[in-house]
């Protein structure tokens, strides 16, 4: 157990810097593409996926005009970004705004306040983010902000090389990618209960390949022979209604991270906007220093592999100290339903691209991980509970003012609960909760005053891993365990099971992982420092679509008046039939 003996909060100044205004124009469309060799409709931003990098310095005002050229509604959510000055611009339909209608537009504005590092933006109307509607958002750390590099830099030149790498950060959006769009897969899930878990590929910035495994390899990982040629297990429910596929290799180009002359380190931001597969990432024959998690600096940890779950970001410094050549960036899916791995290429300066018969050749470098993500040899895997201590030191409050306990349940094949009932999909088109109390249902929790501290206990009552994401305020992950949360409250649990908690240096993130086993539990704690309507939901697409969402009304006592233009956005008047379920 780690408990503070005294209050030793490090006060980081709330710096209000008058920055510049940075303007972006984003056009949302549906485009037929084949970036992994499997043609299908993509949801693109400015004609591609990922969309353009939105970047700025701390204190800058970001203004983004979004034009919707699709045939369905849309919004954009700014994942992990604090909506301090304009709480209505979080981008959640039915919560903070009306959805943007087809042929409509909306302008988001927010100031980059008291945070830095890597975030991302993505569609939040239905499962749009899993179909390509996403892009990186990079907040350059302010000069005054402390960096953790001195603990790993052996010389001043080494230190400057790390700072130079930060200034030239590369952003890698890594995710599973499906053969069909989510408009098809979520309806199949609704009607049959078959979870869309069998991916076509693992992609990096949209690029990747379907790589078929030989039967002997599949058999070596599956003694019972239940997996198909894609390495997939049949769905436990509704398998008879799914498309049967025979694996076919594709030979599309891979994403290349090209190191430049005189670069001694690379700063890589791994961002996971995917649908179902937790990912394990390594770079063949290279070490990585984990230096930030979900945007915030952490005490550096030297590892050979990291985990990136859905909605999460991990930033690493990679020393370029190997023989110049090409090395595989290797990404293994961690979901039990499929054996799948994707790769990209780290290429040293001066090393030519290799092609055979026009096809980009994958590196033949020595891996740190196998197809399942298991470490090969004596490599070190990042531990998300012990290796992500915030830098500078930033412990959580010792006590809380509010406590919620959520039992995660799966009462029907296509229904997942976080609250007492699912947050129905039709709520996206209802008058937003922000100004319509009548739209609040059993999935809305109010009464949380500004300045108060909140504990949330997640307890798993069904077998599945859950990558929860909390909008706005980040939370400390203060506890985790198994055997169900058997105490009356968190304070009692800390007293009776101190080894299950960390109140000294727990991770501070905008997400938290709940382990798959029934009885697993996770506790997060956060303090409300600005008003917000914050959605809390599972970022696994089937769980998200099946209603595993709630809304936290935070700091309502200090919310400033809402501008009229937000209420007056063009919208459809909609009253849902009472028969509607979570996926309607």
N, C-alpha and C positions, 0 to 999 in steps of 0.2 A: 504494500500500500504506500501511496505517497500523499501525505497530508502536511500542509504548512503548519509550522509552529506559531507563526505570527503573520499578520497581514503584510505582504511585501510586494504590493502591486507596483509595477513599473508604470509611471505615468508617461504616456506618449502624448505630446502636445496635439491638441486639435487644431491643426494648422489650417487657417483659411487663407489660401493663396489666390490672388486674383489672376486666373489663368486666361488663356485665349479661348476663343470659340472655334470649334472644329466641326465642320458641316459635312454630312454624307448623304448621298441619295441611293436608296436601295429599291430595286424592282423585283418583286416576287412573281415567279412564273413557274409553269410546269413545262419541262423540256425533256424530249426523248434523248437519252445518252447511253453510253456503254463504257464507262470508265474502268470497269473491272472485267470487261468482255461479255457481260450479260446485259443485253439491251432491255431497257424498261424506262418508264417515266421517272424523272427526277424532279424534286422541288428545288429550283435554283434561285440564286440571288445574284442579280446582275449577270445572268446567263451561265452561272457555274455553281459548283459546290466544292469546297466551302465558299462562302461569300467573301468579300474583301475584308482585310484586317481593318478593324476600327481601333485607332490608337490615339492616345493623348497623354499628357502629363498630369500629375496630381494637381487638382485645382482647375483643370480645363472644363469648359462647358461643352458637352457633346450634343449636337443637334442632328437628328437622323430623320429624313423624310422617307417614309415607306409608301410605295405605290403597289397596290395589289392588282396584278394582271391575271390572277388565277380565276377559276370558276367557283371557288369556295372562299369562305371568310378566312381571315388571317389576323394574327397579332405577332409582335416580336417581344420576347422576354430577354432581359439583360441579366444573364445567369451569374449570380453571385455579386452583382453590382448594387451597392447601397443606393436606394432612392431617397436620399436625405432631403433634398430641397423640393422635389416634385413627386410626392408619394403615389400619385395617380399614374405614373409612367412605368410601372413594373411590367406591363404587357400581358396581363392575364385576363382573358375574356370572361365576362360575367362576374369578375371580381373587381378589377380596377378600371375597366373600360368596356365599351361595346367592341365587338370584333370589327375589323376593317372589312367592309363589304367588297365584293368583286367590283373592280374599276374604281374603288375608292382609295383614299390616301389618309395618312395620319403622320404627324411630326412628333417624335419623341425628343424630349430634352432632359438632361440630367447633368449634374456637376460631379466630377470624379473627386469624391470627398473621403479622406482618411483611409484610403486603401490603395494598394498597388499590386502589380503582377498580372497574371493571366486569368482571364475570364472568357466568356463567350456569349454570343447572342443566338437565339434560335426561335423558330416558330412555336407558339404555345396554344394554337388552336388545334385540338386533337393531337394526333401523333406526328405532326409535320416535321419535327426535328429529326425523326428517324428516317425520313425520306430525302434528306439533304438540305433542308431549310435551316442553315446554321453557318456560323463564321466566328473567327477569333476576335477577342477584344483585349487589347494589351494596354495596361496602365503603367507607363514608365515610372519606376520608383524615383521619388524626389531626391535631390542631392543631400538633403539633411537626414534622410532615413538611414538608420544603421544597417549595414550589411554584415553577413556572417562569415565572409570570406577569410578573414584573418586567421581563423582557427584551422584552416586547411592550406593556406598559402605559405610556402616556405621562404619566399623572397619577395621583395617589392615588385620585381618584374612579374612574378607569379600572380601577385595581387592585382596588378594592372591588367594582366591578361584575362583574369576573371571578370573584372569590370568591363573590359572591352567586349567579352562574350555576352554579358548582359545587355550591352547597347546594341548588339546585333542578334538578338534572340530569334530563334526559329520556332514556328508554331506548327505542331503536328496534331491534327485532329484524327484520332484513331478510333475505329468503331467496326462492329459487325455490320454487314450489308446484305440485304435480302434480294431474292429473285423477283419478288412482287412488291408492289407498294403497300403501305400500311392501310390504305383504303380498302384493299382486298383482304389483307391478313387480319385486321381487327374485326371485320364482319365475319370472317371464318371463325375467329376466336369467340365472338359473341354467340354464333349459332351452333357451334360444335364443341366449344371448350378446348380446342386444340391450340396450345400456346405456340406462337410463331418463333420457334427457337432454332430452326435449321437454316443457317446463313449460307449465302453464296460465297462470301469472301470476308476477309478482314482487310479493311482499307486504311490507308494513310493519306489524308487530304484527298479522299475520294478515289485514289489510285490503288489498284490491287489486282489479284488474280484468283480465279478458282483453281486450286491445286489439288488434284485427286491423289488420295493415298492408295497404295497398293493393298490388296486384300490381306496380305500377311502382316503388314503394319497395323491395319485396323484390328486384326485378330489378336495381335500382341497386347493391345489395350482393352480388348473386349472378348474375354474367353467364352462368353455365352453366344456370340455371333448374332446379336440383335441389331447391330448397326448396319446401315445401308452404305452405299458407295460414297456418300457425302460425309460419312463418319457420324451420322445422326441416329439417335435412338428414336423409335416411333413415339408419338405423343401418348401419354397415359390415357388421354380422353380424346375421342374424335379422330383417331388415326385413319379411319376408313374414309374420311371426307377430305383428306389432304392430298395434294398433288404428289405423285411418286416421281422421283427424279433419279436419273442415272448420271453420275458425275462426269463432266467433260472439262478437261483442262482449258483454260484461256491463257493467252500470251500477251496481255496488255502490258504497257509500261508500268514500272514501279516508281514510287516517290523516291527522289534522290535528295539527300541533304549534302550539299556541296560545300566542303570546307574551303576557306579562302587562304591565300598565301599569308603567312605570318600569324594565323590564328593558332593559338596553343590550346584553347578550350572552345567548346561549343556549349551554348546555353540552349537547351531544348525544352519547350513547353509541350507536354503531352496532355491532350484534351480529349475526353471521352464523351461524345454526344450520341452514343449508339443506343441499341434497342434492347438487347438481352444478355450479351456476354460480358462478364467481368474479364478484364484483360491483364495479362502479365507481359511486361516489356523488358527486353534486354538488348544490348548491342554487343555482338560477337567480339570477344577478345578485348573488350574495353570495360573499365570501371565507370561508375557514375557516382557523382556526389549529389544527393538529394538536398536542394537548397530552398525549396518553397513548396507549399501545399495549398491548393485552392487560392493561390495568389500571394499568400503571406509567407515571409521568410521563416525558415526553421533552422535549428541547429544542424549543420551539415552532417550527413551520414554517408559513408562510402559503402556502396552496394554493387551487386552485379545484376540485379533485377528489381523491378518495382511493380506494384499493383496499381491499376487505374480502373476504378469502377465507373459506372454510368453517372455522368454529371460531374465527375471529379477532374481535377487538374494536378499534375505533379511536374515540377520543374527540376531539371538536373543540369549540372555542369559535367561535361564529358572531356577528360584530358585527351588530347590528340598526341599520344605518345607511342603509338604502334608503327610498324613498318608501313609506309604509304601504300595504300591500296584501297580496295572496296570491302566493306564489312556489312553484314546483314543486321538491320534493325529488326529484331524478331519479336513477334507479338502472338502469344498463344491465348486462345479462348479458354476461360476457366469454368464455363457452364458444363454441367454433367451431360447435357443433352447432345453435345457434339464435340468431336475431336477436330479442331481447326486451327490453323496457324497462318498468319500473313507476314510478309516481309517488306521492308524498304531497304534503301542503300545509304550508308554513310561513305562518302567518297572523299579521299584526301586530295589536296590541290595537286595539279599536274598529272593526275591519274586519268587516262582516257576512258571513255565509256566503252563497255564491251557489248557487242551484238553478234549474234549468229543467225544468218538468214533473216536479218532485220529485226530479230527478237532480242530484247534486252536480257542479258545473262545475269542470273542471280549470283551473288557472291558465294564462294565456297569456303567461307571462314568458319572458325570453330565456335559452336554455340555454347552459351551458358545454360540454356534451358531446353527441355525437350518439348514434344508436341503438346503435352498437358500442362506445360509451364513449370514442371518440376526442375529443381536445380540439378545440373550435371556437375559432379565433383563437389568441391568445397566452397562454392560461391555463396554469397550472402544475399538473402532476400530482404527487402525493406519490410519492417514491421510497422503497420500503420498506427498502432497504439503506443509504441515506445520510441519510434524514430522520427517523429514529427513534432517535437517540442518547439513551441513558438520562439522566435528570436526577434527582438529581445524578450526576456522572460516576461510572461503575461499570464499569471495564474487566474483561475476563475474565482468568483465570489464564494465565500465560505458557506453561505446559506441561500435559500431561495424564498420567494414570496408566493409563487404559484406552482402547482404541480399537476401535470396531466399524465394519465396512464392509458396507453393505447394497446389493445390486444389485436394483433394482426390475425385476421381470419379469412378463410376461403370457403364460405358457405355454399357456393355454387361454382361449377367449373369456370365460368366467365365472370365471377364477381369476387373482388378483393376488398376487404374492409380495413380501414384505419380507425374510423369512428364507428358509431353504432349502425350506420348505414352507408352505402356508397355515395360518393360525390358524383352525381349523374352528369353524363356528357352534355345533356341539353342545357345544363346551367350556364354553359358558355354563351348562350344566346339570350339568357334572361336579363332583365335590367340589373346592372352590376350592383353587387353587394355594397360597394363603396357609398352609394347614395340611396340604396333601396333596402331598407330593413326587411321588407317582405320577401326578399330573395334569399335571406339567410335561413338555412335549414339546420339539420342536425350535424352538419359538417362545418359549421361556423362557430368559433369560440371567441367571445369578447370579454371585456372587463379587465384587460391587461394594461395597466397604467404605464405611462412613460417613466423610466427609471427603475421599474420593477425587474426582478430576476425570476426566470421561469425554468423549471425542470420538466423534461419530457421523458417518460419511460416507454420504450418500445418493447413489447413482449410477443414472441413468435408462437402462434398457436397452429401454424400450418407449415408444411415443409416447403420452403423456398427462401432464397437469399433476397434481401431488400436493400437497395441503395437509396436511402432517403435523402431528399434535398430540401433545404429550408431557404425560402426566399428572404432577402434582406439580411437581418442580423445573423452573423455567424455564431456558432455554438461550440462550446468545449465538449468533447466526448469524454465524460468523467468516469464512466463505468461500463463494464461489459461482463457478462457471465452466462451460465447455463443453469438448468434446473428450475426455471421459472423465477420471476421476481416475487419472492415469498414474503416480503416485508410490507408493512403498512404504508411506508413512505420512504423517500430517498434518505432522509436524515437517519432513520433507523437502520437502513441498509448499510450506510457508511459506518455506523457504530458497530454493527454486528458482523459485517463482512468487509473489514477495511482493505484486505488484499485485492478486492474486486474494483477498487476505486483509486483515482489519481486526482488529487486537488492541488498538486504542485506544478506540473508541467504537461497537462493533457493536450492532445491535438486541438487546435481551434480551426474549425472548418465550416463550410456551408452544406455539408452532407455528413451522413453517418451510416455505417453499414450494420445491418442486423443479420447475424449468421443464419444459415438455412435451417438448422435443426430446431424442431419444436422444443420450446422451453428456453431458447436463447433470448437474451435481453440486452439492451443497450440503453444507457442514460446520457442525455445531453443537457447542458445548462447554458443559458444565455441571458444577457441583460438588454432590455429595450432602451435604446438611446435616441431613437427618433421615431416618429409615427409612421406606421405602414400597415397595409393589408397584405399579409405574408402567407402565401400558399406553402404548405408542407406536404410533400407527396413522394411516392416511390418513383424513381426515374427509370425503372424497368418498364418497357412500353406496355406490356400486357397488364401489369398491375396498375399503371397510371390510367390506362383506358378503362379498366374494370372498376374504377371508382376509388382507388386508394389515395385519396386526397382530402385534406382539410384546409380551412382558412383561419388564420390567427389574426384577430383585430388588435393591433399593438399601438399603444400610445394614442388612442382615440381622443383622450382628454386634451391633447395639445395639437390636434390636426387643424391646419389652417383651412380657410374656405376653399372649396373646389371651384376651379374656373368653369364658366358656362360652356366653353367649347368642348370640354370633355363629355358633358352630358348630351350635347347637341350633335355629336357625331352621327352621321347617317346610319340608320339601323332598321332592322325589321322588328315589328311588334310581334311578340311570340309568347304564347301561353302553352306550356307543354301538357299533353294529355297525361292523366295520372298513371296510365299503364306503363309509361316509359321506364326503361331500365337503365343501368349505368352506361351502357354502350350505345344508347339511342341518341 
